[in-house]
Amino acid sequence: MLQINMKLHQQVIDDLCPGETVRVNHTDCPSGEDTRRRLYLTRQHGEASKVLGYCHNCSNSGVMSKGYEAFRDQLHTKKSASTQVSSKVVPPSYLITKLSDFTIHGRSWAITNKVTQAMLDDYRIAMTGEGKVYIPRYDEQGFFTGYQLRNVTPNTREPKYTTILSDRDRGYSFVHSNVNHPASNFVITEDTLSAIHVVEAFKKQGRTNVAALANHGVRTNIQLLELCIGYSTVVWLDNDSPSVINAADKMARTLQLMSDGAVDVVDKQYSDPKHYQPRKILDILEETCNG
Ligand SMILES: [Zn+2]
């Protein structure tokens, strides 16, 4: 049995809360290149100084106990997410819009998430003066409804995610490459980046008839589903746990009751769209609708 080199995943490990599991690609996996995030990293609930790794590709495991002091130090001052809602929300006054001006952690975030300068421009993603990634939210009419800040700097006392919403936000974001051309197909994703990657994949084919709806989580949102009534719709969540797989099925069943359009769910072997290249996104969607 080989030991997994946990140090290569130090940044992810530092961010893990007790009981939390994340999936990453196993760097240098001895069973071949892992592009399906088959390495599971879990911080133990009872013994929070210990992070266990297990790769479902090579079946090797690893353990990491070092570096926990810094984590414990911030544990009581930092929550992993915070949300604020108010009647009027405007974007931060100072935003860095050029990828080359992002901090090193910001650029690393962009590479990991396959975010390009063109995508920053088209979807108004930026970096704040505090070095956080800014991702705005828009509704189906193109109105700004709030934003999320992603803390990409390791070892800070700030939460990982901060969400600032106006009271007109209805819990989803609408992503479309051409608002003048009404969409006839919808893809429901968990997060904005996945929605953007779906729309971009179709845009590369010259197709602007597909819109994606970021559900911001896995709970069924009736107001989001209402937008899909009568249209061909695919539900594509991360499928990284049985509860998410159930949530996707529930969303699809609910929409089927409301709609006479076709409703399909992406096979549970696939994680969410942001982990795939454009060609693969299109292949998965075709397989989903014709399979
Ligand atoms: Zn492996």
Residues whose N, C-alpha, C, O or C-beta is under 5 A from the ligand:
A	BS01	ZN	H26 C29 P30 C55 N57 C58
